[in-house]
Amino acid sequence: MRIGIYFTPTGDQGGVYTYSVAILEALAHIPGHQYVIISTSADVPAKFLHHRNFTLVDLYSRTREISLKTRDLISYTLARVAPWLTQLLYRFRLYHLLTPIYRLTMTAQIKAVEEQNLDLIFYPTSSNLSFLAATPAVVTVHDLQHRLNPQFPEVSAGGRWEHREYGFTNINDQAFRVLVDSKIGKEDWLNFYPTDPDRVVSLPYLPPSDLQTKISPKVLKQTVHDLKLPSRFIYYPAKFWPHKNHLNLLKSLVLLKKKGKKIHLVLTGSKDADFSSFPAADSYAIKNKISDQVHYLGFVTKPQLSALYKLATALIMPTYFGPTNIPVLEAWVMGTSVITSDIRGCRDQLGNAGLLANPDKPKEIASAIAKIYSRASLRTKLISNGHRRVKLWTQAGFTDRIGAIIKDFVKASRDHRNS
């Protein structure tokens, strides 16, 4: 068969990039097929470009800038100028009238997919292309937070809710298989988008493979110097979306400071998020006189990211979203203890390999930080549990599930021809 993969993430996109590469790696280990990488990214790993079973259709230089500009213009018009339009269209079941506009933003991509005469194509991230193009598709959906947490504007405001719902409803109607990150993710999909359970496959994220687990003391010392790091700190790598909950984390630092515990917090990730919480967080830190404890680094390199995990006393992740959060896997790989949110999904990911805290309660977050900060034996135990837990997910298991999906498609195609 001719099997495609629509590869869109750039190397700085973290978990989505890791997941997309894992699918490429899986396909490379499944013989008997020809694979076509249709890419709008410049960051396809070189080894796949030279693999005998892979060919590349490079849309990066020809389509990415035009497509993104067109999409952004349409998004701005709908979300900022007339958000009521998308809401009305959805309410009266007329959202499909926007399909020609969606097609316009993806003209080159639709043509590229259909010209390749593919039997099947994988989409490592959900894309309207998966149902706008005629090729049977396997589509990954990474979250349903517009349904689970619509109170957060970054997933619901300005037509975002309707846009997501339009995409996911069509994916549910047309995809050969829908891939989700966990059993919890499968439960959520079937709850919101009823379908044959066999069409929804749990394919957990793999631990990132590009972190440097062995770092010399000299390199760590240089990182401390270059980034002006405190001697001890907790670490939170997260873009400043409201759901990342930076403000309650800062409130926990204030509570700890009042008890005489001055804890430093290192933050990485963009502050230029939709509905960014950075201005509110920065203002709060200044007002409560903890600015000297908060170290915002912005984007860091992969070697610096690895060093930050090694140097941190703990990863702190009080997010409102789950089920799977990539930084937790990164911390386990790097031997860093973990504190994350005591919410559905996050509890299941964590198991016994970290501490939980209610993201709504700064007092609970502060208590978890104090506990993990003061008890070396607890950190050692959690790190050990993390090392064991991260081994539950392997590339071999990931490849087996991708292979099973391809076999199911071959069988379904044969049955369809014989019917």
N, C-alpha and C positions, 0 to 999 in steps of 0.2 A: 504494500500500500504506500501511497504518498501521504505523509502526515506532516502537518504544519504546526508551527508555534508562533504566536504573535507576541513578539518580544518588545516591550516598551520601556522598562525602568532603566534609570541611570544608576551608576555605581554608588551614588550617595543616597540612594533611597532605601538603604538598610534592608529590612525584612522582606519587602516585596522583591527586591533584586535577588536576595539569597534564594527565595522561593522559586523565582523564574529560572535561575541557574540550576537549581536542583531538578527541575523538570527537564532541562536540556541534558543534564548528566544522566537522568533516568533513560531518556530516549537513546542516548549514546550506547547504553548497555542493553538495549532491546534490539536484537538483530532481525533481519528479514524485511526491513522497510527503508524507504528513502524519506529523509526529513528536510523540510524547507523552513528556514528561519526568516520570517517576515518581520523586519525590525525597523522601528522608528528611533532606536537608541544607538548611540555610538559606542556603547559599552558591552557589546556581546563578547564574552571571553574568547580570546584568539584561538584556543585549542579547538573550539567547535567550528570555527571558520575554515580550518584545515582538515577537518574530519572527513573521511571518504564518503560517509553516508549523509552528510549535511551540505546543503547549498544555502546561500544567503540572498534574500531579496532586500536590498538596502533602500529603505524609504527615508532614512534620516535626513539627508541633505535636501531631498526633493520635496518632502511633505511635512516634516515635523513643524517647522516654523509657521508655514501657512495654515496648517491644521489648528495649531494651538492659538494663533491669532484669531482665526475665524471662530473657534469654539469660545474663546474668551470674550469676543465681541458679543456673540449671541447670549452667553451666560450673563454678561454685564447688563445687556438690554432686558433680559427676562427677570433677572434677580433684583436689579436696582431700579429700573424704570417702571416695570410692570409686573411685579411678583404676583399680583392678583390674577394675572392672565393664566399662569400655569395652574394656580389653585382652582380657578373656574373650569378650565379645561379638564382637569382631573375629576372634579366633583361631578361634572356632567358627562363623564366617560368619553371625552373628546380629545384626550391628550395625544392620541395617535395622529391627530392633525399636524403635530410638530415633527412627525417622522421625516418629511422631506427636508426639513432644516437639519436634522441629525445626519441625514444622508449627505447633505451638502458639505458638512464638516469632515466627512470621511470618504469622499469620492475616490481619492487615490488609493486608500486602503482597501475599499471594497473591490476595486478593479484588480489590485495586486493579489488579493486572496482568490478571487474567482478565476483569474488567468492561470493560476498554478494547477488547476484541476486536482485539487486535494481531495482525498477521501475523508479526512478528518483533520480538525485543527484544535490545538490547545490554546486557551487564553489564561495565562497565569494570574491575570487580574480581570475583574469583570469589565466588559466593554460592550457598548451597543453594536459594535462591529460583529459580534458573535451572532446576532440575529438579523442584522442588516445585510450581511453576506449570506450566500446560499449554502455554504459548506457546513456539514454537520460539525457541531462544536462541543468541546468539553470546557466548561467555564468555571473558574475559581471565584468564589464570592468571599471576601475577607471579613466583612462584618455586616450586620443588620441594625446598626445603631440608630438609624432613623426611625426604626420601629421600636427598639428597646429603650432608647433614651432620646425621644424627640424634643426634650426640653433644651438640648444643646443646639445652638443656632448653626454650628458648623456642619450639622448633618440634616438640618430641617428648614432653615430660614431661606427666604428669597427664592423659592422654587426648588431648593435642594431635595426636600422630601419627595416631591412629585417626580423629579428627575430620577431619583434612585428607584422609586416605585415603578416607574415606567420601564426602566432597564431590567429590574429583577423579575417583574411579571412576565416580560417577554422571554427572558432567559429561562424561567421556569416552564414556559410553554414550549420552547423550541430546542433547548440544549439536549444533547444526547446524555450527558452527565453534568451534574453540578458538584463541584468540589468545595468542601468546607474544612475548617481547621480542626474540628473536634467533634465528639459526640454531642456536646452542648450546642455547637454550631448546627449540627444536623437536626437536633430537636427544634431549634429556633426556625430553621428554614421550613421544616414540615408544618410547623405551627402557623407560620405566616403565609406560606405558599404550598398548600397541600398538593402532593403528587405521589407517585409510586416511590416508596422509600428506597428501593434499589437504584433509583436514578440519582440519589444524593449520596456521595461518597466522602467519608472523613479521611482527609489526607493531612496529617499534622505537619506543622512547620518543622524543618530540620534546624538543629543548632547551627549557627553561622560557622563557616569553615575558614573565614579570612581573618580571624582574630589571632594575635600572636600570644600564645599561651606561655611561652618562655621568653622572659625579658630580663636582661642583665641589670644588676643594681646600678650600673653606670647610666644606662638608658633611663631608668626610673628617676634617678637623681636629676638628669638633664631635663626630663619632662617636668618635674617639679619646678625647676628653675625657669624653663621656657614659658610655662603657663602660670607662673607665680602662684602655685598651689599652697594651701595650708598644710601643716604636718599631718593632720587627720581631717577626714571629711566624709560625708555621705554624698552619694552621686545620683543624679536624676537626668538621664538623656531623653529629652522630650520637647517637641515643638510646643509653642505657647498657645495651644487650643484650650478653650475653657474646660473641656472634659479631662485634661491632664491634671487639673486640680492643684496648680502651683500655689494658689492663695492659701488653702488649708494647710499645705505643707509649711508655708512661712508662718502661719499662726502657731503651728506646733513648735517651731523654733523659738517663738516668743515665750510660749509656756515653759519651755525648757530653760530659757535664759532667766526667767523669773525664779527658777529653782536653783540658779547658780551653775547651770550647765550650758556652756557656750559651744554649740555645735555648728561647724561650718558645713555649708551646702554648696556643691559644685553643680552647675547646670550647663548642659550643652543642647544644641538644637536651635532652630530658627525662631526668632521672636515675631517674624512677619507672617503670622498665621491668620486665617480668616477669623474675625472676631477675637483677635489676639488678647490674651489676658496679661500680656507683659506690662502695659502701662499701669494697670491696677496692682499687679504684684510689685512692681518697682516702687510705686507710691506707698504701698503698705510697708515695705521694707524700710523706706526712708522715715516714714511717720513713726514706726515702732523701733527705730534705731538698731536695726539688725543688718544694715547694708554692708557692714564690714564682715559679716558672716556669710554673705551670699556672693558667689563668684560665678558670673555668667561669662562663658567662653565662646558662645556661638557655635559655629561649625568647627570640628576638629578632624584631623587626619585619622586614618585607620590605625596607624601605630600609636598615636596619641590616645585614641579611644581604648585600645587594649591596655595601655599604661594606666589610664584613669580607673579602669576596673581593677587592675592589680593594686593600685594605691588606695582605693576606697575602702573604708571600713564596712560599708554596705551599699547596695543598690536600694534606693527608696523609690517606690512607684505607686503613688496613691491615686491611680487613674480610675475613672468611672467606666471605662470600656474594657471589654474582653471579647471572647474567652481567652485567646492566646496573645501574650505580649512578648515580643522578640527580646527586649532587654533582659527579661528573666532568664531566657535561654543563654544569652550572652554572659550573664553573671555566673550561671552555673558552669559554663565552659571555662571561665576565667578564674574560678575559685573565689568568688565574692559572695558574701551572705546577702540574703534578699528580704526586703519588706515590701509587701504589695497589698492590694485592696481585698478586704473581706467581702467580696461580692461573688455572685454566681459566675461561674466560668473561671475567674481568677483563682478561686479556691481549688477548683479541679486541676488547673494547671500546676499549682504550687505543690499540692500534696503535703508531705512533711519536710519540704526542703526550703522553708523560710517562715517568716512571721507574717501574720495577717493583721490589718487594722481597718476599721470602718472609715472610708474616705470622707464621710460627712462629719467625722468627729476628730478635730485636731488633738484633743486630749488623748485619744487612742493612738494616733500616729506618734505623738510625743512619747507615749509609754513604750511603744515598740522600738523607737529609736534609742531611748535610754537603756532599754534592756539589752539590745544588741551591741550598743556602744560600750557597755560596762562589763560584759561577760564574754571573755575570750573563749571559754569552753563551749558556750552556746554557738558562737560563730563557727568554731571548728566543726561542731556537730552538723550545723546547717550546710556548711560547705561540703562535707562528706556526703550528706544526703543529696545535695544538688548534683554532685558528680555521678552518683548512681542514677538519679532520676533522668538526667540528660541523655543517658545511654539507652533509654527506652525508644528513642527515635533515631533511626539509622538510614543512610542512603539506600542500603539494600532493601529495607522494608518499604521505603518510599518508591523505589523502582518496581518492586513487586506489585504495588497497587496500581501504578501507571500501566504496567504490562497487563494486568487483569482487565483494566478498562479497554485497552486496545483489543484484547481477545474477545471481550463482550461485544465490541463494535463489529468485529469481523463476523461473529456468529449472528448478530442481529441483521447485518447486511445480507448474509447468505440466506437467512430465513425469509427475509423480505423478498429476495429474488425468486425464491422457490414457492412463495405463497401465491 
